[in-house]
């Protein structure tokens, strides 16, 4: 069926002054080898890049096969590039002695870049609580800024009316859990490190995050002195005491130093102090057996002394 005259559309400006090959090429994402010296890390990047065994494996792979998956960059106004995705690949290229990074250049706004950066890093097999905390905070703020803006057609899933509920649907974490993670960003670095190590659990960490910075530092000092971390109930008490205006450094010390039910049978041995009393020939893994035998021998010695004293 032939088109009516009104069905015909005027040719676009680009169609008049460019070839089909040029138009096809313009639609493709630009992939180039970008000098490492021109690439800046993403501002406040929440994910750690570690020079560990996995990194060494990546370095070896890049040395033998190159960068198989291009990093993602966005061009900055000053002509430099900002790394959106691929911080581990960039570091691996540096360790491998390369001067460039195979990269895909994308036209992304600041908020689009944040969302893309977080989503790409969430594909990692393991993510620390601190990494989730700051990435959730950055992503939620970006989504809120985009609320009400016209939808833009691109590879980044942006749109209107984003909220914590929408973020929960996208990530699989509940809204409550997302809020807990974001609260971790209010912890001092020393306490946040203990959360990453697993020494402080999520719920007490959230309660501690409401404490003023100085009280958080008091808590950390008491943790080091007492070699124990606050329970959820203790953290709630500390927060309540602050709300009532009666929290002091002395009160923090009193609460943290309390013996919890699961610590009544716990014996703490200072590693450096004990190690000085053990012969260097004793391997570290045999320390416990050596101490037990030493205590047993000492008890026999005391028993013998008591017997000698009683026989007099």
VOGU-3710 file (C-alpha; in Angstrom, 3 decimals, decimal comma):
1> xxxxxxxxxx> 0,000/0,000/0,000  1,602/3,275/-1,048  2,133/5,969/1,543  -0,038/9,031/1,446  1,697/12,306/0,937  1,150/13,188/4,570  2,957/9,978/5,645  6,323/11,118/4,339  8,755/12,636/6,845  11,309/15,329/6,157
11> xxxxxxxxxx> 14,883/14,071/6,174  16,876/14,886/9,306  19,714/17,412/9,201  22,350/14,719/9,870  20,965/12,581/7,033  21,474/15,413/4,555  25,083/16,192/5,408  26,636/12,819/6,377  27,085/9,450/4,750  25,408/6,282/6,056
21> xxxxxxxxxx> 28,819/4,937/7,086  29,488/8,070/9,115  26,074/7,858/10,775  26,592/4,181/11,647  29,999/4,924/13,091  28,595/7,791/15,181  26,109/5,404/16,768  28,861/3,105/18,001  30,416/3,652/21,420  33,945/4,968/21,026
31> xxxxxxxxxx> 36,602/2,488/22,177  40,160/3,748/22,338  43,438/3,219/24,170  43,582/6,148/26,590  46,870/7,144/28,293  46,734/6,326/32,004  48,087/9,770/32,816  44,912/11,336/31,375  42,517/9,219/33,481  41,259/10,480/36,844
41> xxxxxxxxxx> 39,621/8,194/39,394  35,924/8,625/40,075  35,404/11,231/42,861  34,700/9,569/46,241  34,842/6,135/44,662  33,429/3,852/47,411  34,972/0,565/46,268  38,460/-0,432/47,407  41,196/-1,489/44,984  43,525/-3,942/46,717
51> xxxxxxxxxx> 46,921/-5,200/45,612  46,054/-8,759/46,622  46,251/-12,203/45,028  43,244/-11,504/42,779  44,931/-8,341/41,549  48,081/-10,272/40,687  46,009/-12,742/38,670  44,445/-9,824/36,790  47,896/-8,370/36,129  49,110/-11,700/34,736
61> xxxxxxxxxx> 46,013/-11,965/32,533  46,476/-8,446/31,143  50,151/-9,114/30,443  49,279/-12,188/28,378  45,959/-11,223/26,783  45,458/-7,511/27,313  42,333/-5,845/28,700  39,488/-8,062/27,468  36,661/-5,864/28,766  37,200/-2,135/28,152
71> xxxxxxxxxx> 36,900/0,233/31,091  34,203/2,908/30,922  35,217/6,570/30,894  33,438/9,889/30,548  35,189/12,859/28,984  35,647/15,897/31,213  35,410/19,522/30,202  39,174/19,975/30,540  39,866/17,210/28,012  40,844/14,626/30,630
81> xxxxxxxxxx> 38,827/11,499/31,394  37,006/10,272/34,481  37,043/6,562/35,275  33,463/5,310/35,747  34,052/1,569/35,691  37,354/-0,313/35,676  39,425/0,915/38,625  40,912/-2,569/39,156  41,770/-2,834/35,455  43,455/0,572/35,560
91> xxxxxxxxxx> 45,528/-0,436/38,586  46,416/-3,753/36,960  47,638/-1,930/33,849  49,845/0,253/36,048  51,313/-2,812/37,778  51,777/-4,513/34,414  53,842/-1,583/33,175  51,352/-0,475/30,502  50,866/3,166/29,617  47,309/3,023/28,243
101> xxxxxxxxxx> 43,930/1,545/29,204  41,520/0,079/26,662  38,413/2,168/27,291  34,862/2,804/26,143  33,933/6,489/26,113  30,333/7,163/27,163  28,379/10,405/27,194  27,118/10,368/30,794  25,921/13,071/33,133  27,260/13,145/36,698
111> xxxxxxxxxx> 24,244/11,308/38,132  24,155/8,796/35,289  27,833/8,096/35,880  27,224/7,508/39,602  24,457/5,004/38,912  26,530/3,248/36,239  29,568/3,105/38,538  27,613/1,583/41,419  25,799/-0,969/39,261  28,972/-2,156/37,550
121> xxxxxxxxxx> 30,795/-2,641/40,867  27,866/-4,486/42,451  28,717/-7,366/40,136  31,726/-8,160/42,337  31,635/-11,470/44,194  32,275/-9,841/47,584  31,460/-6,315/48,744  32,422/-4,866/52,123  29,735/-3,216/54,280  31,531/0,149/53,948
131> xxxxxxxxxx> 31,531/-0,178/50,142  27,803/-0,914/50,117  27,177/1,929/52,544  28,789/4,701/50,507  27,635/3,323/47,148  24,012/3,150/48,335  24,252/6,706/49,635  25,732/8,032/46,383  23,278/6,135/44,227  20,192/7,140/46,222
141> xxxxxxxxxx> 21,218/10,803/46,152  21,731/10,616/42,383  18,348/8,958/41,886  16,640/11,612/44,012  18,240/14,400/41,975  16,904/12,772/38,819  13,354/12,570/40,147  11,092/14,737/38,028  13,575/15,107/35,182  12,547/14,087/31,657
151> xxxxxxxxxx> 13,559/10,537/30,802  16,692/10,368/28,678  17,219/7,534/26,230  20,580/5,900/26,924  22,142/2,749/28,351  21,758/3,908/31,940  18,396/3,093/33,562  17,333/6,568/34,701  13,843/7,950/35,023  11,425/9,693/37,336
161> xxxxxxxxxx> 10,131/9,147/40,856  13,075/7,087/42,085  13,050/6,442/45,832  14,421/4,085/48,427  11,596/1,707/47,509  12,741/1,685/43,888  16,344/1,151/44,960  15,240/-1,778/47,122  13,475/-3,332/44,129  16,624/-2,962/42,029
171> xxxxxxxxxx> 19,133/-4,309/44,551  17,270/-6,968/46,523  18,046/-5,344/49,891  15,031/-4,132/51,866  14,435/-0,441/52,429  15,289/-0,922/56,103  18,556/-2,656/55,243  19,475/0,069/52,762  18,895/2,701/55,446  21,072/0,702/57,864
181> xxxxxxxxxx> 23,886/0,585/55,338  23,651/4,329/54,714  23,846/4,981/58,485  27,274/3,303/58,472  28,622/6,295/56,532  28,266/8,338/59,737  30,752/6,137/61,623  34,330/7,266/62,169  36,777/5,328/59,940  38,159/3,285/62,847
191> xxxxxxxxxx> 34,725/1,910/63,787  33,801/1,377/60,150  36,938/-0,738/59,725  35,751/-2,939/62,597  32,424/-3,385/60,800  34,263/-4,461/57,630  36,323/-6,913/59,700  33,160/-8,378/61,215  34,129/-7,351/64,765  31,079/-5,075/65,060
201> xxxxxxxxxx> 27,757/-6,334/63,715  25,366/-4,241/61,659  22,715/-3,394/64,264  25,039/-2,149/67,041  27,052/-0,293/64,375  23,911/1,551/63,278  23,203/2,638/66,861  26,806/3,816/67,286  26,518/5,875/64,105  24,119/8,243/65,925
211> xxxxxxxxxx> 26,759/9,133/68,515  28,736/12,362/68,201  32,215/11,933/66,742  33,983/12,378/70,085  31,832/9,740/71,763  32,524/7,391/68,839  36,235/7,919/69,442  35,699/7,195/73,146  33,963/3,952/72,153  36,850/2,958/69,887
221> xxxxxxxxxx> 39,414/3,627/72,615  37,451/1,459/75,061  37,209/-1,300/72,458  40,987/-1,308/72,162  41,502/-1,296/75,939  38,927/-3,972/76,765  39,431/-6,041/73,590  35,669/-6,394/73,143  32,992/-4,650/71,109  29,618/-3,332/72,334
231> xxxxxxxxxx> 26,535/-5,489/72,010  23,357/-4,210/70,369  21,840/-3,544/73,813  24,921/-1,606/74,955  24,930/0,487/71,778  21,252/1,322/72,310  22,024/2,426/75,886  24,845/4,676/74,704  22,598/6,316/72,113  19,804/6,794/74,666
241> xxxxxxxxxx> 22,224/8,335/77,189  23,399/10,788/74,529  19,787/11,702/73,678  19,179/12,355/77,388  22,324/14,462/77,638  24,008/12,281/80,261  26,594/10,498/78,119  30,215/11,105/79,132  33,567/9,485/78,389  33,357/7,835/81,822
251> xxxxxxxxxx> 29,909/6,450/81,024  31,192/5,056/77,720  34,015/3,315/79,600  31,597/1,874/82,154  29,232/0,473/79,529  31,894/-0,992/77,224  33,846/-2,590/80,082  30,794/-4,496/81,314  31,188/-8,245/81,025  28,583/-9,591/78,636
261> xxxxxxxxxx> 27,015/-13,032/79,248  28,935/-14,629/76,395  32,207/-13,230/77,756  32,028/-14,546/81,331  34,157/-17,572/80,472  36,400/-15,643/78,105  40,098/-15,289/78,906  42,043/-12,614/77,034  45,774/-13,128/76,490  47,868/-10,262/75,145
271> xxxxxxxxxx> 49,766/-11,680/72,176  52,983/-9,657/72,496  53,240/-10,191/76,268  52,667/-13,949/76,040  54,950/-14,433/73,047  57,907/-12,970/74,944  57,619/-15,824/77,481  57,530/-18,579/74,863  60,746/-19,942/73,285  61,229/-18,839/69,699
281> xxxxxxxxxx> 61,567/-22,489/68,672  57,862/-23,052/69,466  55,771/-22,474/66,296  52,922/-19,989/66,601  50,338/-22,707/65,900  51,603/-24,655/68,923  51,308/-21,702/71,307  48,069/-22,902/72,907  49,468/-26,395/73,648  52,654/-24,863/75,098
291> xxxxxxxxxx> 50,667/-22,564/77,406  48,432/-25,421/78,600  51,441/-27,617/79,386  53,173/-24,698/81,138  50,107/-24,048/83,312  49,804/-27,771/84,082  53,466/-27,902/85,080  53,071/-24,788/87,231  50,041/-26,259/88,992  52,073/-29,366/89,826
301> xxxxxxxxxx> 54,803/-27,103/91,152  52,324/-25,242/93,394  50,835/-28,521/94,584  54,277/-29,785/95,513  55,026/-26,558/97,384  51,785/-26,857/99,349  52,576/-30,474/100,225  56,020/-29,527/101,460  54,597/-26,691/103,513  51,904/-28,885/105,074
311> xx> 54,407/-31,596/105,978  56,469/-29,229/108,092
//
